[in-house]
Amino acid sequence: MGSIIFHVQPENVTATFFMQNVRWVNSIIYSNFNKTFFKEFKRIHCPSNFIADYLQKHGYTSKMHVISNGCPSEYHWHKCAKPAWCADKFVVLMVGRLSPEKHQDIILDAVQHSAYEKQIQVILVGTGLSEQKLRKKAEKLTNPPRIGYMSDQDLMDVLGYADLYVHTGEVELESLSCLEAMSSGLVPLISDSPLSATPQFALDDRSLFKHSDPKALAQKIDYWIENPEAIKKMGRTYANFAKRYSLTNSVKLFEKMLKEEIAEHETSSKNN
């Protein structure tokens, strides 16, 4: 058979049962995926080198094509004024499903450890099963976080006035939301989880923190608060860096993969 896309990480499923770190369980799922389905395909589209390497380690023999999901062109460097309700605050943003493996709770815990707790405004964009637990934990903070769904336009505005993008996800094949934030000019602060591909976006250690460690995250947040010129400069750097992950470029790479498949099929047909 031809090509297939690998966009379902077994750990996303097992995380629901808090078993994302139980290696033998996840290995069985990876193996079954391969034996019952993926081994029938000559090529697998992977959104990151991380998952391509992971599949090969689990015995997948198909040719891996690493192609980013791609960031749409509407996400680009832009800045706008903060609304009155957070005009004097340092805005920390995360976008993603409100679920256990995304670990937004670590952000809320980190803010409590920050030397600038009273100055920080957290915005968590998304919906999911963890919403009520996050709201309960958020009650401890000086500035009540904004948590929940947001329209595309409102999100675009937030990306324009937020100060820092924090990504605490433990299980990620790539993280398009982090890529969109970078493209918009935000410096990312990313968990170094061994089950996540998102650390690939970090340009230096200032954009990484020890996963599941609120105090480590707090220290990095405080660094960026204390270095406004550095965060401004790196915001531009990250926006330029993110251009290599543009949707346009991803489409070109995907087309190249399909053309390779077609050419191989035609050659095989002629030989037969």
Backbone bond lengths (Angstrom), bond angles and torsions (degrees), N, CA, C in turn:
res aa  C-N    CA-C-N  psi(-1)  N-CA   C-N-CA  omega(-1)  CA-C   N-CA-C  phi
1 M - - - 1.453 - - 1.523 110.69 -
2 G 1.340 117.56 175.94 1.448 123.20 -174.36 1.515 115.53 -86.14
3 S 1.354 116.07 -120.46 1.461 121.70 -173.26 1.516 111.28 -111.81
4 I 1.329 115.68 155.13 1.463 121.89 179.82 1.531 108.61 -144.59
5 I 1.311 116.87 155.51 1.460 122.66 179.82 1.532 109.70 -103.02
6 F 1.340 117.13 132.61 1.463 120.96 175.57 1.524 108.36 -103.30
7 H 1.321 116.44 101.24 1.465 121.11 -178.00 1.521 112.25 -127.69
8 V 1.329 117.81 15.03 1.465 121.12 179.49 1.520 108.45 -122.09
9 Q 1.307 116.66 107.18 1.454 122.23 179.51 1.535 109.09 -87.77
10 P 1.323 119.60 122.28 1.466 121.44 -179.35 1.525 113.39 -50.62
11 E 1.344 115.89 -34.18 1.468 119.39 -179.25 1.523 112.63 -64.33
12 N 1.337 117.18 -24.15 1.460 119.60 175.68 1.524 110.93 -64.40
13 V 1.339 115.16 -34.03 1.465 120.82 179.32 1.522 110.49 -78.63
14 T 1.326 116.87 -48.86 1.462 120.11 -176.58 1.531 112.42 -68.74
15 A 1.344 116.85 -21.76 1.464 119.83 178.01 1.524 111.13 -62.84
16 T 1.329 116.40 -27.77 1.465 121.02 178.39 1.526 110.81 -60.98
17 F 1.345 114.83 -28.14 1.468 121.00 179.85 1.533 111.23 -107.45
18 F 1.359 115.62 16.00 1.468 122.25 179.65 1.530 111.84 57.30
19 M 1.340 115.79 37.26 1.465 121.20 179.96 1.522 111.77 -120.46
20 Q 1.335 117.33 20.41 1.457 120.09 -177.09 1.532 112.83 -65.49
21 N 1.321 117.60 -19.99 1.458 121.07 179.93 1.529 113.30 -102.24
22 V 1.340 116.45 6.09 1.471 120.51 176.83 1.521 106.77 -87.50
23 R 1.324 116.54 97.03 1.455 122.25 -169.35 1.529 113.52 -59.13
24 W 1.330 117.18 -43.08 1.463 118.03 -173.97 1.520 111.83 -66.88
25 V 1.336 116.83 -32.45 1.464 120.30 177.83 1.528 109.90 -66.80
26 N 1.324 116.60 -47.99 1.459 120.62 -179.54 1.526 111.74 -66.48
27 S 1.336 116.55 -35.01 1.462 120.20 178.51 1.519 111.40 -63.61
28 I 1.324 116.26 -38.43 1.469 120.41 177.77 1.527 110.19 -62.62
29 I 1.334 116.47 -41.06 1.471 120.10 -179.51 1.526 110.56 -67.37
30 Y 1.340 116.33 -44.31 1.464 119.84 176.87 1.528 110.14 -57.28
31 S 1.325 116.31 -44.90 1.460 121.60 -178.54 1.526 111.41 -63.76
32 N 1.320 116.46 -43.67 1.468 120.30 -179.96 1.524 111.62 -67.03
33 F 1.330 116.92 -37.66 1.466 120.68 175.43 1.526 109.52 -55.85
34 N 1.328 115.21 -45.17 1.456 120.85 -176.33 1.534 111.33 -69.13
35 K 1.311 116.42 -49.71 1.464 121.15 -175.72 1.529 112.52 -64.59
36 T 1.320 116.71 -37.10 1.463 119.82 -174.43 1.521 114.58 -94.31
37 F 1.338 117.35 -11.33 1.461 117.49 -173.76 1.531 114.29 -148.22
38 F 1.333 117.53 -63.74 1.456 121.05 -168.49 1.524 114.28 -67.42
39 K 1.329 118.36 -26.82 1.465 119.74 -179.53 1.531 112.19 -65.40
40 E 1.346 116.76 -15.61 1.459 120.75 -179.42 1.530 112.19 -79.06
41 F 1.326 117.24 -7.97 1.459 121.22 -176.39 1.523 111.54 -109.38
42 K 1.335 115.59 140.53 1.461 120.92 -178.41 1.523 111.90 -76.62
43 R 1.324 115.99 -29.20 1.462 120.62 -176.15 1.529 110.55 -131.93
44 I 1.331 115.03 144.09 1.463 120.68 176.01 1.523 108.64 -126.72
45 H 1.330 114.97 125.88 1.463 120.35 175.79 1.523 107.87 -84.74
46 C 1.343 116.52 120.63 1.465 122.56 179.14 1.532 108.96 -116.13
47 P 1.315 118.74 133.89 1.463 120.12 -178.68 1.532 114.96 -75.22
48 S 1.343 117.53 -5.45 1.468 119.88 179.86 1.522 110.87 -156.94
49 N 1.326 116.13 156.37 1.462 121.17 174.56 1.518 110.58 -61.63
50 F 1.322 115.52 -32.30 1.464 121.40 -179.81 1.526 111.30 -54.59
51 I 1.339 116.94 -52.05 1.468 119.05 -176.20 1.527 111.02 -76.17
52 A 1.326 118.07 -29.47 1.464 120.61 176.29 1.530 109.79 -61.89
53 D 1.328 116.41 -45.94 1.465 120.73 178.34 1.527 110.83 -64.93
54 Y 1.311 115.76 -38.87 1.468 121.47 -179.48 1.526 110.74 -62.21
55 L 1.324 116.22 -43.42 1.462 120.07 179.92 1.518 111.31 -65.30
56 Q 1.312 116.84 -41.82 1.461 120.37 179.33 1.526 111.06 -63.40
57 K 1.328 116.58 -37.89 1.459 120.63 177.78 1.530 111.35 -65.71
58 H 1.335 115.91 -24.90 1.463 120.52 179.69 1.529 112.12 -96.41
59 G 1.329 116.64 16.59 1.450 120.53 171.97 1.509 117.47 89.92
60 Y 1.334 118.05 10.30 1.459 120.35 177.30 1.524 108.33 -75.12
61 T 1.316 116.60 129.21 1.474 121.09 -176.22 1.532 113.67 -109.00
62 S 1.309 117.82 -2.46 1.464 120.81 177.53 1.535 109.74 -65.08
63 K 1.323 117.03 158.40 1.457 121.05 176.84 1.522 108.83 -73.52
64 M 1.334 116.56 129.28 1.457 121.44 -178.15 1.535 110.81 -93.23
65 H 1.308 116.81 128.83 1.461 122.98 175.38 1.527 107.66 -113.08
66 V 1.316 116.60 106.21 1.459 120.76 -178.64 1.523 109.51 -84.09
67 I 1.331 115.39 110.19 1.465 121.69 -178.26 1.525 108.36 -137.11
68 S 1.302 117.66 121.86 1.466 121.83 178.59 1.526 110.62 -60.17
69 N 1.322 116.34 151.07 1.456 119.59 173.89 1.527 110.63 -61.42
70 G 1.318 115.87 -24.69 1.461 120.78 173.50 1.514 114.00 89.25
71 C 1.323 115.62 135.31 1.464 121.23 179.26 1.531 110.05 -98.78
72 P 1.340 118.02 123.96 1.469 121.80 179.83 1.529 111.72 -59.42
73 S 1.301 116.22 152.20 1.472 121.73 -175.09 1.523 113.68 -65.56
74 E 1.337 117.89 -21.08 1.470 118.60 -179.84 1.525 112.73 -68.29
75 Y 1.324 116.39 -15.35 1.464 119.71 175.79 1.522 108.31 -93.41
76 H 1.302 115.89 105.87 1.458 121.87 -179.48 1.521 108.22 -148.19
77 W 1.328 116.17 169.07 1.463 120.03 -176.56 1.527 110.38 -57.67
78 H 1.321 114.85 124.49 1.467 119.65 175.24 1.524 108.84 -158.22
79 K 1.314 115.59 148.11 1.449 121.00 178.59 1.523 109.78 -132.89
80 C 1.335 115.24 143.36 1.460 119.83 176.70 1.525 108.66 -143.60
81 A 1.319 116.11 163.92 1.464 121.33 -176.97 1.525 111.24 -69.76
82 K 1.309 115.30 144.77 1.459 119.90 176.60 1.524 110.26 -72.22
83 P 1.334 116.83 144.38 1.467 119.43 175.88 1.526 109.78 -67.56
84 A 1.325 116.23 162.82 1.466 121.64 -173.88 1.525 113.33 -56.24
85 W 1.336 116.99 -36.06 1.469 119.54 -173.62 1.530 113.51 -67.79
86 C 1.349 117.77 -16.93 1.469 119.55 178.05 1.526 111.71 -134.97
87 A 1.325 116.62 21.18 1.461 121.86 -174.36 1.525 113.16 -59.33
88 D 1.323 117.51 -31.55 1.460 120.81 -177.69 1.527 112.56 -105.49
89 K 1.345 116.02 18.37 1.470 120.54 -176.53 1.531 111.48 -112.46
90 F 1.337 115.17 157.64 1.460 122.67 172.00 1.520 105.51 -91.70
91 V 1.337 116.76 112.21 1.463 121.45 -171.62 1.524 111.50 -91.97
92 V 1.342 114.86 121.20 1.463 123.06 177.46 1.520 108.37 -107.04
93 L 1.310 116.46 124.45 1.460 122.08 -173.90 1.523 112.24 -117.92
94 M 1.342 115.88 142.82 1.462 121.27 165.29 1.520 107.94 -142.02
95 V 1.331 115.83 140.06 1.460 122.58 179.52 1.520 108.31 -121.30
96 G 1.330 116.25 130.13 1.457 118.89 178.14 1.512 112.48 160.54
97 R 1.308 115.36 165.68 1.459 121.70 178.37 1.532 110.28 -55.52
98 L 1.321 116.09 135.40 1.463 120.30 179.02 1.525 107.97 -85.12
99 S 1.321 115.70 88.33 1.463 121.86 -175.53 1.525 109.16 -142.56
100 P 1.329 117.80 161.70 1.475 121.02 -174.81 1.518 115.20 -53.66
101 E 1.362 117.82 -42.18 1.458 118.87 -175.58 1.529 113.41 -73.72
102 K 1.337 116.77 -11.59 1.468 119.54 177.53 1.535 111.22 -83.55
103 H 1.332 116.63 -22.68 1.472 122.85 171.70 1.523 115.12 56.35
104 Q 1.315 117.77 39.97 1.468 119.29 175.89 1.527 111.27 -60.70
105 D 1.326 116.94 -21.89 1.465 120.93 179.23 1.528 111.52 -59.95
106 I 1.333 116.98 -29.32 1.465 120.55 179.93 1.525 110.54 -65.19
107 I 1.320 116.85 -33.89 1.470 120.04 177.01 1.520 110.01 -63.76
108 L 1.325 116.03 -45.93 1.463 120.09 -178.98 1.523 111.11 -63.78
109 D 1.334 116.91 -39.61 1.469 120.53 177.14 1.522 110.88 -66.93
110 A 1.320 116.27 -39.30 1.466 120.78 -178.77 1.522 111.09 -63.33
111 V 1.317 116.58 -41.18 1.465 120.11 -179.54 1.523 110.40 -60.99
112 Q 1.330 116.82 -36.05 1.468 120.46 177.56 1.523 111.74 -62.44
113 H 1.342 116.43 -31.62 1.467 121.27 -179.86 1.526 112.65 -85.80
114 S 1.317 117.44 -10.88 1.459 120.86 -176.38 1.525 111.98 -71.96
115 A 1.329 115.29 144.16 1.457 120.86 175.67 1.523 110.80 -70.14
116 Y 1.339 116.28 -12.81 1.461 121.80 -177.19 1.535 111.40 -116.00
117 E 1.312 116.55 29.93 1.466 121.45 -175.21 1.530 112.72 -50.37
118 K 1.303 117.23 -41.63 1.466 120.55 -176.74 1.529 112.71 -71.23
119 Q 1.324 117.21 -15.98 1.463 120.90 -178.15 1.533 112.93 -96.85
120 I 1.327 116.81 -8.94 1.467 120.36 -172.21 1.523 112.21 -95.46
121 Q 1.317 115.54 132.46 1.463 122.99 174.53 1.526 108.32 -115.85
122 V 1.334 116.88 118.00 1.457 122.20 -179.75 1.521 110.40 -95.05
123 I 1.331 116.12 136.86 1.458 122.39 173.48 1.530 107.51 -126.46
124 L 1.336 116.40 119.03 1.461 122.36 178.46 1.517 108.00 -114.37
125 V 1.311 116.76 109.22 1.461 122.30 -176.59 1.526 109.53 -96.83
126 G 1.335 116.28 124.05 1.456 120.27 178.79 1.514 112.06 149.83
127 T 1.301 115.89 175.12 1.461 121.99 176.56 1.529 107.72 -134.35
128 G 1.327 116.29 159.44 1.456 118.87 178.86 1.513 112.91 158.57
129 L 1.311 115.13 -179.88 1.463 121.99 -173.87 1.523 113.85 -66.88
130 S 1.317 118.04 -21.34 1.465 120.72 -176.61 1.527 113.29 -88.11
131 E 1.312 117.42 0.26 1.467 119.69 -172.34 1.523 113.10 -56.91
132 Q 1.324 118.39 -48.00 1.463 120.38 -176.96 1.524 111.93 -66.64
133 K 1.330 117.43 -38.02 1.461 120.76 177.75 1.527 110.37 -64.03
134 L 1.321 116.06 -39.34 1.460 120.16 178.99 1.518 110.79 -67.02
135 R 1.312 116.55 -40.85 1.470 120.23 178.65 1.531 110.85 -62.71
136 K 1.313 116.29 -39.22 1.466 120.88 179.06 1.523 110.35 -64.84
137 K 1.319 117.02 -46.58 1.464 120.85 179.59 1.523 111.11 -64.53
138 A 1.319 116.17 -33.10 1.466 121.42 -177.11 1.519 112.95 -68.13
139 E 1.307 117.06 -16.80 1.465 120.86 -178.69 1.526 112.13 -63.09
140 K 1.327 117.27 -18.25 1.461 121.61 -177.81 1.530 112.47 -80.14
141 L 1.331 117.33 -13.80 1.461 120.93 -174.75 1.527 112.44 -87.33
142 T 1.313 115.12 150.43 1.464 120.61 179.08 1.522 111.07 -62.51
143 N 1.330 116.00 -45.87 1.465 121.13 -179.66 1.523 109.41 -104.15
144 P 1.343 117.71 111.75 1.466 120.95 -178.56 1.526 111.39 -56.93
145 P 1.331 118.46 122.53 1.469 120.94 178.84 1.512 112.33 -64.58
146 R 1.319 116.52 152.35 1.452 122.03 170.92 1.528 106.55 -91.08
147 I 1.327 117.66 118.59 1.457 121.78 -175.85 1.520 109.94 -128.83
148 G 1.339 117.56 131.10 1.456 120.09 174.70 1.516 113.85 136.30
149 Y 1.303 114.43 -169.42 1.468 122.58 -177.33 1.520 111.46 -65.95
150 M 1.327 115.85 149.86 1.452 121.90 177.45 1.527 108.57 -145.77
151 S 1.318 116.69 139.15 1.467 120.32 178.90 1.520 109.73 -67.73
152 D 1.330 115.81 162.69 1.463 120.75 -179.77 1.526 111.77 -58.81
153 Q 1.324 116.31 -41.76 1.463 119.61 -179.13 1.516 111.49 -67.76
154 D 1.335 116.92 -41.93 1.465 119.77 178.26 1.523 110.69 -64.11
155 L 1.336 116.38 -38.47 1.455 119.81 178.33 1.523 110.39 -64.72
156 M 1.314 116.75 -41.00 1.464 120.32 178.96 1.527 109.89 -60.84
157 D 1.329 116.53 -39.08 1.468 120.77 177.69 1.528 110.90 -63.77
158 V 1.337 116.26 -45.46 1.468 120.60 -179.87 1.527 110.81 -61.36
159 L 1.324 116.42 -40.80 1.465 120.22 177.84 1.526 110.95 -61.62
160 G 1.319 115.93 -24.51 1.456 120.71 -179.93 1.516 114.25 -84.24
161 Y 1.349 117.99 -20.94 1.467 118.02 -179.29 1.529 114.41 -119.96
162 A 1.324 118.84 -7.68 1.463 120.55 177.26 1.529 109.42 -65.11
163 D 1.323 116.26 155.98 1.461 121.25 -178.82 1.524 112.97 -98.15
164 L 1.346 116.87 -31.09 1.455 120.19 -174.17 1.527 109.62 -151.39
165 Y 1.335 116.44 139.03 1.461 120.77 176.12 1.522 108.56 -105.11
166 V 1.328 117.01 122.75 1.466 121.21 179.44 1.519 109.36 -110.41
167 H 1.333 115.09 131.58 1.464 120.44 -179.87 1.521 108.94 -121.17
168 T 1.318 116.11 108.27 1.464 121.18 -176.51 1.520 112.92 -103.16
169 G 1.334 118.39 3.07 1.458 121.97 -176.54 1.522 112.91 -55.50
170 E 1.332 115.58 134.87 1.459 120.88 -179.09 1.519 112.14 -90.08
171 V 1.338 117.05 -30.52 1.464 122.30 -176.20 1.526 108.78 -124.52
172 E 1.333 117.40 111.21 1.460 120.89 -176.50 1.524 110.87 -146.85
173 L 1.327 116.68 135.51 1.461 121.64 173.19 1.522 111.11 -83.53
174 E 1.346 116.25 -26.08 1.462 120.89 176.73 1.522 110.54 -161.39
175 S 1.297 118.62 -58.93 1.461 128.84 -176.63 1.521 111.50 88.37
176 L 1.315 114.14 86.97 1.455 121.19 179.22 1.528 110.71 -67.08
177 S 1.332 117.49 -33.30 1.461 120.41 -179.27 1.529 111.25 -63.07
178 C 1.322 116.52 -38.25 1.466 120.06 177.39 1.527 109.74 -67.60
179 L 1.306 116.84 -40.04 1.459 122.05 179.19 1.526 110.71 -64.10
180 E 1.329 117.07 -40.14 1.465 121.25 178.30 1.521 110.82 -65.30
181 A 1.328 116.71 -37.77 1.465 120.42 178.54 1.526 110.93 -66.46
182 M 1.330 116.40 -43.99 1.455 120.60 177.22 1.521 111.16 -60.35
183 S 1.327 115.98 -45.65 1.464 120.81 -179.81 1.523 111.23 -59.72
184 S 1.332 115.75 -30.20 1.466 121.15 -178.86 1.517 112.62 -81.58
185 G 1.330 117.05 -6.44 1.456 120.37 177.13 1.505 115.39 104.18
186 L 1.341 117.29 16.54 1.457 120.30 179.03 1.525 110.82 -98.53
187 V 1.314 115.78 139.36 1.466 121.06 173.35 1.523 107.18 -76.03
188 P 1.341 118.36 130.58 1.460 120.27 177.60 1.527 111.40 -91.70
189 L 1.306 115.93 147.12 1.457 122.73 172.95 1.522 105.40 -124.10
190 I 1.337 117.05 109.20 1.460 122.56 -162.46 1.529 112.80 -116.83
191 S 1.327 115.49 136.99 1.462 121.04 173.38 1.524 109.85 -63.98
192 D 1.332 116.74 138.68 1.468 120.00 -179.98 1.535 112.02 -91.24
193 S 1.320 116.50 31.84 1.460 122.01 -179.09 1.528 111.85 -52.12
194 P 1.333 117.75 133.51 1.470 120.83 178.68 1.519 113.23 -70.46
195 L 1.333 117.60 -8.29 1.461 121.85 179.12 1.523 111.64 -101.18
196 S 1.317 116.92 10.59 1.456 121.26 -174.86 1.522 112.13 -123.68
197 A 1.336 115.54 142.26 1.461 121.74 175.89 1.521 111.89 -88.50
198 T 1.317 117.86 -14.02 1.461 121.95 -172.13 1.524 114.27 -61.12
199 P 1.349 120.34 -29.95 1.468 119.02 176.90 1.529 113.91 -56.22
200 Q 1.338 117.44 -16.73 1.470 120.25 177.74 1.526 111.56 -60.18
201 F 1.318 117.65 -21.60 1.463 121.13 -177.62 1.525 113.14 -83.10
202 A 1.325 118.09 -14.53 1.469 120.93 -176.72 1.520 110.67 -72.89
203 L 1.319 116.66 124.94 1.463 121.45 -179.73 1.528 112.52 -85.96
204 D 1.327 116.99 -19.71 1.465 120.76 173.73 1.526 108.73 -160.02
205 D 1.324 116.58 176.62 1.465 121.79 -174.13 1.525 113.46 -65.24
206 R 1.315 117.27 -18.14 1.464 119.53 178.69 1.523 111.47 -66.67
207 S 1.342 116.36 -18.01 1.460 121.11 -179.50 1.528 112.04 -102.77
208 L 1.325 117.36 13.73 1.464 121.02 177.51 1.522 110.15 -127.14
209 F 1.334 116.27 146.64 1.458 119.94 172.48 1.525 109.02 -139.51
210 K 1.302 116.59 155.00 1.460 122.13 -179.02 1.522 109.92 -62.68
211 H 1.331 115.92 123.40 1.460 119.55 -173.54 1.537 111.84 -61.68
212 S 1.307 114.01 145.20 1.471 122.61 179.09 1.523 113.09 61.08
213 D 1.329 116.98 26.26 1.467 121.08 -179.03 1.533 109.78 -124.96
214 P 1.336 117.45 93.75 1.472 120.89 -177.80 1.523 113.77 -58.62
215 K 1.328 117.70 -36.90 1.460 120.15 -178.94 1.528 111.00 -67.25
216 A 1.333 115.90 -38.68 1.467 119.96 177.75 1.524 110.11 -64.80
217 L 1.324 116.43 -39.90 1.464 120.94 177.52 1.515 110.58 -65.66
218 A 1.325 116.89 -41.58 1.465 121.07 179.90 1.525 111.00 -59.39
219 Q 1.319 116.71 -41.10 1.465 120.79 179.72 1.523 111.68 -62.41
220 K 1.343 116.13 -40.10 1.463 119.84 179.60 1.531 111.09 -71.13
221 I 1.319 116.80 -39.62 1.472 119.98 176.80 1.527 109.38 -60.30
222 D 1.322 116.65 -45.01 1.465 121.00 -179.18 1.526 110.86 -62.32
223 Y 1.327 116.84 -37.07 1.468 119.77 177.62 1.518 110.53 -58.30
224 W 1.331 116.88 -47.96 1.464 120.08 -177.12 1.529 111.66 -68.80
225 I 1.322 117.11 -33.55 1.468 119.63 175.99 1.527 110.05 -64.04
226 E 1.319 115.97 -38.58 1.471 121.35 -176.97 1.524 113.31 -79.65
227 N 1.331 116.91 -9.23 1.474 120.63 -177.45 1.533 111.20 -128.23
228 P 1.327 116.94 68.42 1.469 121.22 -177.10 1.527 114.32 -60.80
229 E 1.327 117.91 -33.70 1.465 119.85 179.05 1.526 110.68 -70.60
230 A 1.326 116.51 -36.58 1.468 121.08 179.21 1.520 110.96 -66.31
231 I 1.321 116.62 -42.25 1.461 119.53 -178.50 1.527 110.27 -69.06
232 K 1.318 117.01 -34.02 1.467 120.97 177.62 1.527 110.45 -65.89
233 K 1.335 115.51 -46.02 1.458 120.48 179.80 1.526 111.77 -64.25
234 M 1.345 116.54 -45.47 1.456 120.49 -177.84 1.530 111.90 -69.69
235 G 1.310 117.64 -26.28 1.461 120.47 176.25 1.523 110.76 -60.36
236 R 1.315 116.35 -43.37 1.463 121.58 176.44 1.526 110.85 -65.28
237 T 1.329 115.10 -41.94 1.462 120.34 -179.29 1.520 110.88 -61.97
238 Y 1.321 116.56 -43.87 1.464 120.19 -179.59 1.529 111.42 -67.88
239 A 1.324 117.47 -36.43 1.460 120.12 178.57 1.527 110.43 -62.32
240 N 1.324 116.84 -41.32 1.466 121.06 178.17 1.529 111.09 -69.37
241 F 1.321 116.40 -40.73 1.463 121.50 178.40 1.525 111.56 -60.70
242 A 1.327 116.40 -39.10 1.467 121.41 -176.06 1.522 112.74 -68.21
243 K 1.320 117.97 -16.88 1.463 120.33 -178.49 1.524 112.49 -60.72
244 R 1.310 117.34 -26.86 1.469 120.27 179.95 1.530 111.08 -68.68
245 Y 1.332 116.73 -15.23 1.463 121.10 179.15 1.529 111.94 -103.58
246 S 1.309 117.03 23.84 1.462 121.12 -178.08 1.526 111.18 -64.11
247 L 1.317 115.84 151.74 1.462 121.00 178.57 1.527 109.92 -62.25
248 T 1.322 116.74 -37.04 1.466 120.99 179.19 1.527 110.69 -58.93
249 N 1.314 116.30 -44.97 1.459 120.39 179.79 1.527 110.92 -66.83
250 S 1.323 116.76 -38.40 1.466 120.65 179.58 1.523 111.41 -65.02
251 V 1.328 116.06 -39.32 1.469 120.00 178.40 1.524 110.38 -62.53
252 K 1.332 116.47 -41.22 1.464 120.36 178.99 1.522 111.25 -62.11
253 L 1.326 116.75 -42.37 1.459 120.90 179.50 1.529 111.25 -67.76
254 F 1.333 116.05 -36.06 1.464 120.11 178.95 1.528 110.05 -67.78
255 E 1.325 115.97 -40.94 1.466 120.36 177.07 1.519 110.32 -61.94
256 K 1.325 116.92 -40.40 1.459 121.33 178.93 1.526 110.55 -61.17
257 M 1.334 116.56 -40.99 1.457 121.00 178.59 1.527 110.51 -62.85
258 L 1.329 116.92 -44.17 1.465 120.97 -178.85 1.534 111.14 -66.59
259 K 1.316 116.37 -40.00 1.467 119.69 178.51 1.527 110.80 -63.82
260 E 1.306 115.91 -37.95 1.467 120.58 177.12 1.519 110.09 -62.86
261 E 1.321 115.63 -40.62 1.467 120.82 179.07 1.523 110.94 -65.45
262 I 1.335 116.39 -43.92 1.465 121.06 -179.78 1.527 111.03 -63.19
263 A 1.345 115.57 -45.20 1.468 120.24 -179.47 1.520 110.92 -61.73
264 E 1.314 116.33 -40.75 1.457 120.24 179.46 1.526 111.00 -66.20
265 H 1.322 116.13 -38.93 1.462 120.86 179.46 1.545 111.09 -65.53
266 E 1.349 115.31 -41.30 1.466 119.85 -179.75 1.526 110.83 -65.81
267 T 1.345 116.48 -40.37 1.458 121.14 178.15 1.521 110.63 -63.93
268 S 1.312 116.06 -41.01 1.463 120.74 -179.92 1.514 110.71 -65.81
269 S 1.342 116.40 -39.28 1.469 121.42 -179.53 1.529 111.26 -65.08
270 K 1.343 116.01 -39.93 1.462 120.46 -179.90 1.527 111.32 -66.06
271 N 1.325 114.54 -39.15 1.469 119.41 -179.00 1.533 112.37 -69.18
272 N 1.316 115.10 -25.45 1.465 119.48 -179.70 1.536 111.16 -91.29
